[in-house]
Amino acid sequence: MNLSPNKIKDILEDLYAEYNHRRLIKPDPLQFVYNYTDPADMEIAALLAAVLAYGRVQQIEKSLTNLFDRMSPSPFRFVQTFDSRKRNKLKTFKHRFNTGDDISDLLTLLKKVLAQNGSIENFFAQNYNPAEANIVPTLTKFCDSLYKMHGSAITTGLKYLLASPARGSVCKRLNLFLRWMVRDDNVDTGLWKSVDKAKLIVPVDVHMGRLTKILGFHDQKTLSLKTAVKITANFAKITPDDPVKYDFALSRIGILDNCTGRPHSRCRGCKLLAVCKSR
């Protein structure tokens, strides 16, 4: 990177101060989590919102509104009492690659998780080791445990919802879920207390991949889990106890300001302009 770490931190802190506010969450799928006040409902809503957070923003909003309307008034209660009647209620749901049957398969697993552990956090924490460098091994075991719990052959749709790090996936959506649950500020819920935020991995998508490339945090053409770990390591040089701190603020540049990585008149007001010019 051509700018000093301190200068980059100053830029990121300015972005955090500008964008990291609850009022700016929409159209992020995290908005659906805050439709609930009971932590049990929020946890279920967060996982569903995160695993379906792919595709066009407008389509994600439409699909999640549809899904949570079907699960009203309580996602937790809907999962806790999930049965064939509720499966039928989801039959016509569809979001791009995923069908109502895929969601039903996931809810069937979550019903078992809640019955045996009380919460997704308790289930996840069973395999959490704070001595490990990051959350990747725990996330792998989380997915593997759910696959094993499923018993029969895992469908392509369910695998897509629960993309395991073991398959080389960048795991953007599950890392996004973990950020929402573990971090605690004006945006993230901080509902989970058993996982150290220092172990989180940046949820890398096209927007984040582009912006972190501008920052000089990677030079990869193809995004992978290895890229996400490298990006996180560079953020950790700036904020070692909270490497995912700037994720939401940076993603606002991509989503709200429509950054494409190419020069545009709106670039003049962007706080990353100094970094772009230095590249």
N, C-alpha and C positions, 0 to 999 in steps of 0.2 A: 504494500500500500504506500502511496506517495505522501499522504498526510500522516502526521504523527498520531499514535493511538489516542493521545490526549485531545487532539483537535477533532478526531473522529468521534470521540466520546462526547465532546461539547455539541457537535452537530446532532448526534443521536439523542442527547438529553433535550435539546430544543424540540426535536420531533416528538419526543415522549410528552413534553409539556403541552405541545399543541394538539396532539391527536389522542392521547390516552385518556379519554373521557367517556363515561357511560352514554352521553347524548350522541356520540359518534359511532356507536356500535352498529346500528342499522346502516347498511343491509347485511352485515355479517350474520351468519347463522347463530352466533352466540345470543342474538336478540331473543330467540325462542326460549332459552334457558331462563331468562328473566321474566318470562310470562308466569313463572311459578315462584312461590315463596318457601314451600316446604323443600328442604334439602334433598329428600328422597325423590321428589318429582324432578328437581333440578338436575340431579345426577343422571337419571334415565333420559331426560330431555337432552342433556348435553351429549351423551353418547350417540343417540340417534341423530341429532343435528350435525355432529361431527362426521359420522360415517357417511352421511348423505351430502356432505359439503364438496361436491364436485359438479362441474358443468357451469353453465351460465348462472350468475347471481340471481336473476329474476326467476329462473326455473327452480333453483334451490329454495327460495322463499315460497314459491307456489307449492312445491312438493311438501315442504315441512308444515306449512299451514294446513294442507290437506291431511297429512298424517296425524298431526296433533288434534285436529278436529275429530278424527275418528277415535282417538284415544281419550277424549275429554270425559270428565274434568281432571283426571289424575293419571299421568303416565305411569307412576309407580303402582297404583292400584290396578291399572289395566294389565301391567306385566305380572303382578302378583297373582292375579286371578285369570291369567291367560288360558284359554281353552279353544275348542273347535269353533265355538260360536264367534269368538273374537277373531280367530283366524279367518273365518268367512267374512268378517267385517272389513278385513284388510285385503281381501282377494283382488279387488280391482285397483289397488294402489300401484302406482308405477313411477319410478324416477330413473330416467335414462336406462342404465344397465340393470337396475334392480327392480324386482317385482314385489308385490304384496307377500308372496310366499317366502321370499328372501328375508323380509322384515319379520315375518312370523317365525321363521327358523331362528332368527336372532333373539326374538322375544322369548321363545321357548327355552333357549339357553339362559337368558337373563332371569327367567322365572326360577330355574334351578339354582342359579347363583344367589338370588335373594333368599331362597328357602334355606340354603346351606350356610350362607355367610352374612346375610342381613343387608349387605350393600355391595356395590361393585368395588368400592375402595377396599373393603376387607378381603375380597377375593383377589384383587390385584396385589395387595400388600403381602399376601402369603409367600410370594416369590421375590419380594423386594429385598435387595441386599445393599445397604448404604455404602458398603466398601467398594462396590463396582464403580467403574469410571463414569458410566452414564446409565440411562434408563433402558437402553436397548435390550439387554439380556432379560430384564423383567417383562418388557413388552412382548418379547418373543415367547416367553413362558406363558404369559397371559393368553396370547392367541393359541398356542399349542394346547393349553388346558381346555379352552373352549372347543377346539377341534375335537379333542378326546372326549369331552363331555357330550358332544353331538352324537358320537357313536357310529352312525352309518356314514357313508361316503359324503364328503363335504361338497356341496354344490358350488359351481363357479360364482354364483351370486353371493353366497355367504362368504366365500373366500375374498371376494372383492370388498365386502363390508368390513371384514376383519383381516386386512392386508398385513401379513406378518413380516417383520424384519428379516426372518429366515429366508424369505424368498427374494431378498435384495430390494424390496420396495422402499421408496423414500419415506413411506409411512406418514405422509403429511397429515392425514385426517385423524389418526390415532394420537399422533404427537400434538395435534391441535386440541383434542379432547383433554389430554394430560395438562396442557398449558392452562386451559380453562379451569380445571379442577384444582391444580396445585398452587398456581400463583394467586396472589391476593392483592388486588389494587382496585382502581376505579373501574376497570374493565373485567378482569378475571375474578372468578368467584371465591377462590381459596377454600373450597369446601373440604378438600382432602388435607389432612394434617400428617399423614404417615409417610409422605414422599418429600424428599428435599428438592426444592426448585433448581438447585445447582446441577442436578442430574438430568434435567430435561433436555430434549433435542429440539432445535428450531423446526417448526412445521414448514417444510420447503415446498412451494408450488412454483408455477411459472413466474409470478410476480416477485416472490421472495428470491428466487434464483437469479432473476435479472438485477434486482436492487443490490443484492449482496455481491454480485459480480462487479457492479459499479464501485462498491466499497473496496474491492480487491480481496474479498474473502475466499474466492475460488475462481478457477478459470475453465471450468468444465462446460462442455456443450450439452452433455446429457446429464440430467439430474438423477442422483441415486442416494441410497442411504449413506454411502461413503461421503458424498458431497455434503449432505446435511450434517454429518458429524464434523466435517472440516469447517463448515460455516459456523457451527456452534462453538468449536474450539477457538475460532477467531473472536467471536463475541465474548467468550470467557476470558480472553486477555484484557477485555475492557471492564466487564462486570462478572468476575469469577463466581460470585454467589448467586447470580441471576442471569445466565446467558441468553434467556429467551425474553428478557425484559422488553426489548424494542420491537418484537415481532408484530404486535398489533399496530403500532404507530407506523412502521415501515409499510405494512400491507395497505394502510390507508392511502399511501401515495399511489400504489398500483391500482387500487379499487376506486377511490374517490377522485383522485387527480388523473387517472387514466394514463399513468406513465407507461410508455412503450420502449423506453431506452433510446429513442431517437429524438433529435432536437425538435422542440416545439415552442411556440410563443409562451405557453404556460410554464415552461421551465424557469423563466426569470424569477418566479416567486418561490421556487422549490429550494428547501434548505439543503438538499443534496447537490445543488449546482456546483459548489466549490469542489466536491469530490469528483463529480463528472468531469469538470475541467482539468482536474489533476491526473486523470487517467490517460 
